[in-house]
């Protein structure tokens, strides 16, 4: 299976769930870049959130 990756506007390379931060206090999953807090597109973030570096 191919890994999903995303390049944030701040230049961070998002590849694993550790690179994302879930927005607190929301009923739906809204993911942000851990480095800068920029929202990550939903489908891409969901795929990345299931990836582990192991």
DSSP file (Angstrom, degrees, kcal/mol; ACC not computed):
  #  RESIDUE AA STRUCTURE BP1 BP2  ACC     N-H-->O    O-->H-N    N-H-->O    O-->H-N    TCO  KAPPA ALPHA  PHI   PSI    X-CA   Y-CA   Z-CA
    1    1 A X              0   0    0      0, 0.0     2,-0.2     0, 0.0     0, 0.0   0.000 360.0 360.0 360.0 137.7    0.0    0.0    0.0
    2    2 A X        -     0   0    0      1,-0.1     2,-0.2     0, 0.0     0, 0.0  -0.544 360.0-122.2 -78.8 137.7    1.3    3.4   -0.9
    3    3 A X        -     0   0    0     -2,-0.2     2,-0.4     1,-0.0    45,-0.1  -0.557  20.0-131.0 -78.2 142.8    1.9    5.9    1.9
    4    4 A X        +     0   0    0     -2,-0.2     2,-0.3    11,-0.2    47,-0.1  -0.796  29.8 179.5 -92.4 134.9    0.1    9.2    1.8
    5    5 A X        -     0   0    0     -2,-0.4     2,-0.3     2,-0.0    10,-0.2  -0.904  10.8-165.6-131.5 162.1    2.2   12.3    2.3
    6    6 A X  E     -A   14   0A   0      8,-1.9     8,-3.4    -2,-0.3     2,-0.7  -0.984  15.1-143.3-149.8 136.1    1.5   16.0    2.4
    7    7 A X  E     -A   13   0A   0     -2,-0.3     6,-0.2     6,-0.2     5,-0.1  -0.907  26.2-143.6-101.8 114.0    3.7   19.1    2.2
    8    8 A X    >   -     0   0    0      4,-2.7     3,-1.7    -2,-0.7    32,-0.1  -0.262  24.3-108.9 -72.0 161.2    2.3   21.9    4.5
    9    9 A X  T 3  S+     0   0    0      1,-0.3    -1,-0.1     2,-0.1    -2,-0.0   0.783 120.5  59.0 -60.0 -27.7    2.5   25.5    3.6
   10   10 A X  T 3  S-     0   0    0      2,-0.1    -1,-0.3     1,-0.0    -2,-0.0   0.554 123.2-105.7 -80.3  -6.7    5.1   26.0    6.3
   11   11 A X  S <  S+     0   0    0     -3,-1.7    -2,-0.1     1,-0.3     2,-0.1   0.338  72.2 143.4 100.6  -6.7    7.3   23.4    4.5
   12   12 A X        -     0   0    0     -5,-0.1    -4,-2.7     1,-0.1     2,-0.7  -0.417  48.1-134.0 -69.0 142.8    6.8   20.5    7.0
   13   13 A X  E     -A    7   0A   0     -6,-0.2     2,-0.6    -2,-0.1    -6,-0.2  -0.887  19.9-159.0-100.0 110.7    6.5   17.1    5.4
   14   14 A X  E     +A    6   0A   0     -8,-3.4    -8,-1.9    -2,-0.7     3,-0.1  -0.816  36.6 135.2 -97.8 121.1    3.6   15.2    6.9
   15   15 A X        +     0   0    0     -2,-0.6     2,-0.3     1,-0.3   -11,-0.2   0.566  59.2  43.5-134.8 -27.0    3.7   11.5    6.7
   16   16 A X  S >  S-     0   0    0      1,-0.1     3,-2.2    34,-0.1     4,-0.3  -0.822  83.4-106.4-126.7 163.7    2.7    9.9   10.0
   17   17 A X  G >  S+     0   0    0     34,-2.1     3,-1.4    31,-0.3    32,-0.1   0.775 116.5  66.5 -60.2 -25.4    0.0   10.5   12.6
   18   18 A X  G 3  S+     0   0    0      1,-0.3    -1,-0.3    33,-0.2    31,-0.1   0.692  93.5  60.6 -67.7 -17.3    2.7   12.0   14.9
   19   19 A X  G <  S+     0   0    0     -3,-2.2    15,-2.2    29,-0.1    16,-0.3   0.552  99.7  70.6 -84.9  -8.3    3.0   14.9   12.4
   20   20 A X  E <   -B   33   0B   0     -3,-1.4     2,-0.4    -4,-0.3    13,-0.2  -0.697  63.7-154.8-109.4 159.7   -0.7   15.9   12.9
   21   21 A X  E     -B   32   0B   0     11,-2.3    11,-2.5    -2,-0.2     2,-0.3  -0.996  18.9-131.1-133.6 128.5   -2.5   17.5   15.7
   22   22 A X  E     -B   31   0B   0     -2,-0.4     2,-0.5     9,-0.2     9,-0.2  -0.617  27.1-116.8 -79.8 134.0   -6.3   16.9   16.3
   23   23 A X    >   -     0   0    0      7,-3.3     3,-0.7    -2,-0.3     7,-0.3  -0.580  35.5-129.4 -71.5 121.0   -8.2   20.1   16.8
   24   24 A X  T 3  S+     0   0    0     -2,-0.5     3,-0.1     1,-0.2    -1,-0.1  -0.325  81.0  28.5 -73.1 153.0   -9.6   19.9   20.4
   25   25 A X  T 3  S+     0   0    0      1,-0.3     2,-0.4     2,-0.0    -1,-0.2   0.638  89.1 118.3  79.2  15.1  -13.3   20.5   21.2
   26   26 A X    <   -     0   0    0     -3,-0.7    -1,-0.3     1,-0.1     4,-0.1  -0.881  58.6-146.1-114.6 149.0  -14.7   19.5   17.8
   27   27 A X  S    S+     0   0    0     -2,-0.4     2,-0.2    -3,-0.1    -1,-0.1   0.771  88.3  53.7 -81.9 -26.4  -17.1   16.6   17.2
   28   28 A X  S    S-     0   0    0      1,-0.0     2,-0.8     2,-0.0    -2,-0.1  -0.680 102.1 -95.6-101.4 162.2  -15.6   15.9   13.8
   29   29 A X        +     0   0    0     -2,-0.2     2,-0.5    -7,-0.1    17,-0.1  -0.682  43.6 176.5 -81.5 113.5  -11.9   15.2   13.2
   30   30 A X        -     0   0    0     -2,-0.8    -7,-3.3    -7,-0.3     2,-0.3  -0.979  14.2-158.4-116.2 118.6  -10.2   18.4   12.1
   31   31 A X  E     -B   22   0B   0     -2,-0.5     9,-2.3     9,-0.4     2,-0.3  -0.738   9.3-172.4-103.9 146.0   -6.5   17.9   11.7
   32   32 A X  E     -BC  21  39B   0    -11,-2.5   -11,-2.3    -2,-0.3     2,-0.3  -0.905  36.4 -93.1-129.7 158.6   -3.7   20.5   11.8
   33   33 A X  E  >  -B   20   0B   0      5,-2.4     4,-2.0    -2,-0.3   -13,-0.2  -0.558  31.2-140.6 -66.7 131.2    0.0   20.5   11.1
   34   34 A X  T  4 S+     0   0    0    -15,-2.2    -1,-0.1    -2,-0.3   -14,-0.1   0.814  97.2  51.5 -66.1 -29.8    1.8   20.0   14.4
   35   35 A X  T  4 S+     0   0    0    -16,-0.3    -1,-0.2     1,-0.1   -15,-0.1   0.922 131.4   4.4 -75.4 -45.0    4.5   22.5   13.4
   36   36 A X  T  4 S-     0   0    0      2,-0.1    -2,-0.2   -24,-0.0    -1,-0.1   0.588  89.6-118.0-122.7 -13.1    2.4   25.5   12.5
   37   37 A X     <  +     0   0    0     -4,-2.0     2,-0.3     1,-0.3    -3,-0.1   0.566  56.9 152.3  86.4   7.8   -1.3   24.7   13.1
   38   38 A X        -     0   0    0      1,-0.1    -5,-2.4    -6,-0.1    -1,-0.3  -0.551  52.7-106.2 -71.8 133.7   -2.4   25.1    9.5
   39   39 A X  B     -C   32   0B   0     -2,-0.3     2,-0.4    -7,-0.2    -7,-0.3  -0.323  30.0-143.3 -60.2 141.4   -5.4   22.9    8.7
   40   40 A X        -     0   0    0     -9,-2.3    -9,-0.4   -32,-0.1     5,-0.1  -0.887  32.8 -92.8-105.5 136.9   -4.7   19.8    6.6
   41   41 A X     >  -     0   0    0     -2,-0.4     4,-2.8     1,-0.1     5,-0.2  -0.212  39.8-120.8 -51.5 136.5   -7.3   18.7    4.0
   42   42 A X  H  > S+     0   0    0      1,-0.2     4,-2.5     2,-0.2     5,-0.2   0.852 104.7  43.3 -51.3 -54.7   -9.6   16.2    5.5
   43   43 A X  H  > S+     0   0    0      1,-0.2     4,-2.0     2,-0.2    -1,-0.2   0.917 117.3  47.3 -64.2 -43.3   -9.2   13.1    3.3
   44   44 A X  H  > S+     0   0    0      1,-0.2     4,-2.4     2,-0.2    -1,-0.2   0.927 112.7  49.5 -61.9 -45.5   -5.4   13.5    3.3
   45   45 A X  H  X S+     0   0    0     -4,-2.8     4,-2.6     1,-0.2    -2,-0.2   0.889 108.7  52.8 -63.2 -40.6   -5.3   14.0    7.0
   46   46 A X  H  X S+     0   0    0     -4,-2.5     4,-0.6    -5,-0.2    -1,-0.2   0.914 110.3  47.3 -61.9 -42.7   -7.4   10.9    7.7
   47   47 A X  H >< S+     0   0    0     -4,-2.0     3,-1.0     1,-0.2    -2,-0.2   0.929 114.2  46.8 -64.0 -44.7   -5.2    8.7    5.6
   48   48 A X  H >< S+     0   0    0     -4,-2.4     3,-2.1     1,-0.2   -31,-0.3   0.871 103.1  63.9 -64.9 -36.4   -2.0   10.1    7.3
   49   49 A X  H 3< S+     0   0    0     -4,-2.6    -1,-0.2     1,-0.3    -2,-0.2   0.695 101.5  51.7 -63.8 -17.2   -3.6    9.7   10.8
   50   50 A X  T << S+     0   0    0     -3,-1.0     2,-0.4    -4,-0.6    -1,-0.3   0.374  91.2  97.2 -98.3   3.1   -3.7    5.9   10.2
   51   51 A X    <   -     0   0    0     -3,-2.1   -34,-2.1    -4,-0.1     2,-0.4  -0.781  52.2-170.4 -98.3 136.9    0.0    5.7    9.2
   52   52 A X        -     0   0    0     -2,-0.4    -2,-0.0   -36,-0.2    -3,-0.0  -0.954  28.1-129.4-124.5 142.7    2.6    4.7   11.8
   53   53 A X              0   0    0     -2,-0.4    -1,-0.1     1,-0.3   -37,-0.0   0.608 360.0 360.0 -69.3  -9.3    6.4    4.8   11.3
   54   54 A X              0   0    0      0, 0.0    -1,-0.3     0, 0.0    -3,-0.0   0.501 360.0 360.0 -74.2 360.0    6.9    1.2   12.5
